Amino acid sequence: MRLLSLLLTLAACASALPMDCGWACLFTVEDIPFTGINSSTVGFYVFACTNPLAVQSIFMCMRYYCTEHEQQVALNAFNDTYCPLYDVKLPSWSIIDNITDAEAEKEWPHIDYDTRAPTETFYTPVWIERSYYKIWYRTESDFDNIEVNSDNYGYGILGFWGAVLFFGIVNNLCRYLRRHHRLPRAFTLFHRYLVVPPVLRSRSTVPVIHSEIPPLMQTLMIIIFVCLNLILCFVTYDAFSQDLFWHSKADQLMRYIGWRTGAICTLNIPFLWLFGIRNNLLIWMTGWDFATFNQFHRWIARVITLEALVHTVIFIVFEYRAGGRVYFMTEFWQYIDIYMGTVATLCMMFLCALAVSSFRRAVYDVFVLIHKALAIVFLAGLYYHLFYDGPAYLNYMWPAVAFWVFDRVLRYGRLAYWSIGAPRAFAEYHRDADVIQVTVPVRQSISPQPGTYFFLYSAHSLQVWESHPFTLAGWRRASSPGGTASGRDELIFLFQVRKGFTSRLRKTLCNRTDGDGNGACKVRVNVEGVYGTPYSSGHCARQLFVVGGMGVTVATAYLQRFAEAIQQNKSSVREIHIIWALRNYALFQYIQETCLTLWEQVPVADRVHLSMDVYLTGDADVPNTPKEVTSEKIFTPAVVPMESDNDQPPSTPPSQASPWTIQFYNGRPDLTAAVVSHARSFSSEETKSLAIIGCGPRSMTHSTRVAISMAMESDLEVDYYLAPFDW
Ligand SMILES: Cc1cc2nc3c(=O)[nH]c(=O)nc-3n(C[C@H](O)[C@H](O)[C@H](O)COP(=O)(O)OP(=O)(O)OC[C@H]3O[C@@H](n4cnc5c(N)ncnc54)[C@H](O)[C@@H]3O)c2cc1C
C-alpha cells in the first residue's frame, strides 16, 4: 500500500505542469471588462492576446508569481500556439518594462476572488491578488493533473501487463532450463503453490458471474488488475469548493472521474485485443495457452466496460444537470462524439453480456459472429468519439486494429498455405464410438508436434466464418516407409460429434453410409495452424497421461511421438501410464484399434512399461463437480481385444500381442489419489523425472491440477502440461 501511495504521489508530482502558472494568470482577467475589445464580443483568446490592458495585467501576474522558466514556457505557448490559432499576435513582454512590481501593486486596482467579475469598465491594467492567483493556479493545475494523471495511471496499467508478461517469459525460460539444469527449489515451490493449483481445491469450476475461476496465479493477476483499475480510477482527486471551472465539488468530481475512467478505459484497449487474438506471439514466448490469455481478455473487457459505463453515465448526468432538459433532449444527442461514444459503450455492454459462458457454450458460432460484428461497431464508435473528444487517444485504438488485422492476415495466410493445391481430406465416421476421424493432407514442411492443435474449416458448411479447434491426434509422413496415399504429409484429427459443425459433417458422412452406420468420404476440410504451446516431455523417464473423453487425442499424439523415438533408439522414456475416463467403451475400442495396435511393432521389450487404467463412466451426465466415487475394478486383461460385439468391456483376456497392460474400472476415477499414488510409486526409484500431461473437461483439469501440485510434494522432478480443450 505504501508503494502504491508513493507511486501515486510521484505520478501526481510529475503532473505539475510549468504551463499552469501562465494559464492561471491568463484566466484571472477573463471576466474583467477592460476598455477596448472584450471577451464577450471577440472571444476570450482574442481578447487576452490583444487587449493591451489585459495583456499587461497577465504579464505582470506572470512576472510576479511565475518562475522564469514558467514565464518562458507560457510565453512560447501563447506566442506560438494559442494566439496564432485565432490569427492574432501577442504584444511584446517589454510592454511591462517601464513599470515595477511595487508600482503596479500600488497603482493598479486589485482583483481578488470576491471582486473577480466587476461590472464597471477598467481603464488601467489590474493587479491580481496572490490569493486569487492561487485559486486559479489550483483550478488549472487540478485540471491538468487529471489529464496527466489519467495518462500516467493508464501507463501504470500497461506497465502491470508488461510486468506480468515479463514474468511469464522468465518463467517459461526457467521451465525450459529446468529440463537440463537443477533450478533452486523455490522455483518448484512457486509452481506447486501458485502456478499449478486451482484457487479452490475442493470444487471444480465455480461459476462467478457466469465464468470460471482460473488457477491461483492467474486469479491473483486478475485480482491485482481489477483492483489496480478500481484504485487508479478513483484516487488523487483534489476537488475544492472555490474551483473556477466547475462550480461545485460534485461537478468537479464528475468531470474528473469521467475523464479518468475514459482515459484508462482507452489505454487498456491494446491489451484487450492482443490477448484476444489467436496469433499472439506472447503465447509462444510465455508458454501460456490461449485459454489463459482469453481469461485476461475477458477480465480486461469486463473492467473497461465498467469504466466506459461510468464515463458515459457521468457525462450524460453532468450535461443534463448543466444544460437542462431541453438542451439534453435536443442538442446534446446531435453531437457525433456523444452518440458514437454512447454506441461504443453499449456495444461493450452487449459484448460482455453475450460472452457469458452459458450463451457462449450453447451457440458458439453465433456468439463468435455477434462478437465480431459488435467489436467492429465498437471500434467505429470509439473512433468517432475520440476523433472529436481526444484525438491523442486514437493512438491506443490503432494498435488494437493492427493486432486484429495482423491476426486475420496470418489466419488466412496460414489457411492458404496449408490448403492451396492440397488434395481433399478424408473423413470417416465410426458409429459405435460416435467419432469422426479426419485425415488432412498438407505440405511437408512441418514436423508435427504433440500437444498442438489446428483450426478446421469446412467448405461443406455454409457458415464459412466457422473454424473449430482440434488437437492433433496423429500424423503420417510422406517420407516414412510406405509413404502416404496422398503423397503428402497427413494430419489426423479425431473428434466427438457435437451439435454444430461436427454434426453437419457426420450428416454428410452418414449419407455415404456402408450399411452398418459407418460412413467415409473425401471432404473439403482445410486446416489452419499450428497453434498451441508444444510441450516436449521426452526428457522425463516417466510419462503419466490424465485424459478424459476425446482428450485422449493429446495422448495418442504423444504415443506416436514416443513410438517413433523408440524405433529410432532416441528415447529415454521408461514408463508410460495413461489414466483415461470415458463414457463409451466403443471409443476405447476405436483408439485401441487405431492407435494402440501400432505398438505391436514397436520394440519396447523390457525397456518401456506401458499401462493404462480405463474408467468407464457410463451414459450418465457427468456432473460439473467431481464426486467421491469408489471405482470398481472390473477387469484386468493383459491386452484388450480389437473387436467387440457390444459396448461392454470384454470378459476374457485376449491375445498377448500388445505390450499394453490395461485395467478397466467402473465409475469416475479419484484422480488426485490415482496421480499422487502413481507419483509416489516412482519416488523410490532411481529415475525421478515425471511428466504429467492432462487433457479433458474442466472438472478433470481441475482435479489434475490439484493432483499435480500434490505430486510435487514428493522428491520427484515433476514437469507438467495441461493441454487446452475448452475456453
Ligand atoms: C484447443 C482445443 C482443442 C480441441 N481438440 C478437440 C479434439 O481433439 N477432439 C474433439 O472432439 N474436440 C476437441 N475440442 C473441442 C472442439 O473444438 C469442439 O467440440 C468443436 O468445436 C465442436 O464443434 P460443433 O460446432 O460441432 O459444436 P457445438 O455443438 O456448436 O458446440 C459444442 C461445444 O464446443 C464448443 N465450441 C464450438 N465451437 C467452438 C470453437 N470454434 N472454438 C472453441 N470451442 C468451440 C462450444 O463452446 C460448446 O461447448 C477442442 C477444443 C479446443 C479449445
The ligand as an SDF file (V2000), in Angstrom:
LIG
                    3D

 53 58  0  0  0  0  0  0  0  0999 V2000
   -7.6660  -26.3110  -28.1210 C   0  0  0  0  0  0  0  0  0  0  0  0
   -8.8320  -27.2360  -28.3350 C   0  0  0  0  0  0  0  0  0  0  0  0
   -8.6260  -28.5000  -28.8320 C   0  0  0  0  0  0  0  0  0  0  0  0
   -9.6970  -29.3600  -29.0370 C   0  0  0  0  0  0  0  0  0  0  0  0
   -9.4780  -30.6150  -29.5120 N   0  0  0  0  0  0  0  0  0  0  0  0
  -10.5180  -31.4460  -29.7070 C   0  0  0  0  0  0  0  0  0  0  0  0
  -10.3090  -32.7660  -30.1950 C   0  0  0  0  0  0  0  0  0  0  0  0
   -9.1960  -33.1850  -30.4710 O   0  0  0  0  0  0  0  0  0  0  0  0
  -11.3900  -33.5620  -30.3560 N   0  0  0  0  0  0  0  0  0  0  0  0
  -12.6460  -33.1230  -30.0480 C   0  0  0  0  0  0  0  0  0  0  0  0
  -13.5870  -33.8920  -30.2020 O   0  0  0  0  0  0  0  0  0  0  0  0
  -12.8780  -31.8740  -29.5890 N   0  0  0  0  0  0  0  0  0  0  0  0
  -11.8430  -31.0290  -29.4160 C   0  0  0  0  0  0  0  0  0  0  0  0
  -12.0720  -29.7640  -28.9560 N   0  0  0  0  0  0  0  0  0  0  0  0
  -13.4570  -29.3080  -28.7730 C   0  0  0  0  0  0  0  0  0  0  0  0
  -13.9970  -28.9260  -30.1570 C   0  0  0  0  0  0  0  0  0  0  0  0
  -13.3430  -27.7790  -30.6430 O   0  0  0  0  0  0  0  0  0  0  0  0
  -15.4820  -28.6350  -30.1250 C   0  0  0  0  0  0  0  0  0  0  0  0
  -16.1300  -29.7700  -29.6110 O   0  0  0  0  0  0  0  0  0  0  0  0
  -15.9940  -28.3770  -31.5220 C   0  0  0  0  0  0  0  0  0  0  0  0
  -15.5840  -27.1060  -31.9420 O   0  0  0  0  0  0  0  0  0  0  0  0
  -17.4740  -28.5030  -31.5360 C   0  0  0  0  0  0  0  0  0  0  0  0
  -17.9680  -28.0570  -32.7870 O   0  0  0  0  0  0  0  0  0  0  0  0
  -19.5500  -28.0550  -33.0570 P   0  0  0  0  0  0  0  0  0  0  0  0
  -19.8710  -26.9080  -33.9640 O   0  0  0  0  0  0  0  0  0  0  0  0
  -19.9920  -29.3770  -33.5430 O   0  0  0  0  0  0  0  0  0  0  0  0
  -20.0530  -27.8540  -31.5900 O   0  0  0  0  0  0  0  0  0  0  0  0
  -21.3100  -27.1780  -30.8560 P   0  0  0  0  0  0  0  0  0  0  0  0
  -22.3380  -28.2310  -30.6340 O   0  0  0  0  0  0  0  0  0  0  0  0
  -21.7270  -25.9440  -31.5930 O   0  0  0  0  0  0  0  0  0  0  0  0
  -20.6360  -26.7770  -29.5060 O   0  0  0  0  0  0  0  0  0  0  0  0
  -20.1900  -27.7830  -28.6070 C   0  0  0  0  0  0  0  0  0  0  0  0
  -19.1390  -27.1990  -27.6560 C   0  0  0  0  0  0  0  0  0  0  0  0
  -17.9490  -26.8710  -28.3870 O   0  0  0  0  0  0  0  0  0  0  0  0
  -17.5570  -25.5120  -28.1250 C   0  0  0  0  0  0  0  0  0  0  0  0
  -17.1500  -24.9360  -29.4070 N   0  0  0  0  0  0  0  0  0  0  0  0
  -17.8850  -24.8820  -30.5320 C   0  0  0  0  0  0  0  0  0  0  0  0
  -17.1890  -24.2640  -31.4950 N   0  0  0  0  0  0  0  0  0  0  0  0
  -16.0050  -23.9030  -30.9600 C   0  0  0  0  0  0  0  0  0  0  0  0
  -14.8580  -23.2020  -31.4390 C   0  0  0  0  0  0  0  0  0  0  0  0
  -14.8100  -22.7520  -32.6910 N   0  0  0  0  0  0  0  0  0  0  0  0
  -13.8300  -22.9870  -30.5930 N   0  0  0  0  0  0  0  0  0  0  0  0
  -13.8730  -23.4400  -29.3280 C   0  0  0  0  0  0  0  0  0  0  0  0
  -14.9160  -24.1000  -28.8170 N   0  0  0  0  0  0  0  0  0  0  0  0
  -15.9700  -24.3340  -29.6120 C   0  0  0  0  0  0  0  0  0  0  0  0
  -18.8000  -24.8020  -27.6050 C   0  0  0  0  0  0  0  0  0  0  0  0
  -18.4810  -23.8420  -26.6420 O   0  0  0  0  0  0  0  0  0  0  0  0
  -19.5970  -25.9200  -26.9610 C   0  0  0  0  0  0  0  0  0  0  0  0
  -19.2530  -26.0260  -25.6130 O   0  0  0  0  0  0  0  0  0  0  0  0
  -11.0060  -28.9110  -28.7410 C   0  0  0  0  0  0  0  0  0  0  0  0
  -11.2160  -27.6340  -28.2440 C   0  0  0  0  0  0  0  0  0  0  0  0
  -10.1470  -26.8130  -28.0360 C   0  0  0  0  0  0  0  0  0  0  0  0
  -10.3790  -25.4330  -27.4890 C   0  0  0  0  0  0  0  0  0  0  0  0
  1  2  1  0
  2  3  1  0
  2 52  2  0
  3  4  2  0
  4  5  1  0
  4 50  1  0
  5  6  2  0
  6  7  1  0
  6 13  1  0
  7  8  2  0
  7  9  1  0
  9 10  1  0
 10 11  2  0
 10 12  1  0
 12 13  2  0
 13 14  1  0
 14 15  1  0
 14 50  1  0
 15 16  1  0
 16 17  1  0
 16 18  1  0
 18 19  1  0
 18 20  1  0
 20 21  1  0
 20 22  1  0
 22 23  1  0
 23 24  1  0
 24 25  2  0
 24 26  1  0
 24 27  1  0
 27 28  1  0
 28 29  2  0
 28 30  1  0
 28 31  1  0
 31 32  1  0
 32 33  1  0
 33 34  1  0
 33 48  1  0
 34 35  1  0
 35 36  1  0
 35 46  1  0
 36 37  1  0
 36 45  1  0
 37 38  2  0
 38 39  1  0
 39 40  1  0
 39 45  2  0
 40 41  1  0
 40 42  2  0
 42 43  1  0
 43 44  2  0
 44 45  1  0
 46 47  1  0
 46 48  1  0
 48 49  1  0
 50 51  2  0
 51 52  1  0
 52 53  1  0
M  END
$$$$
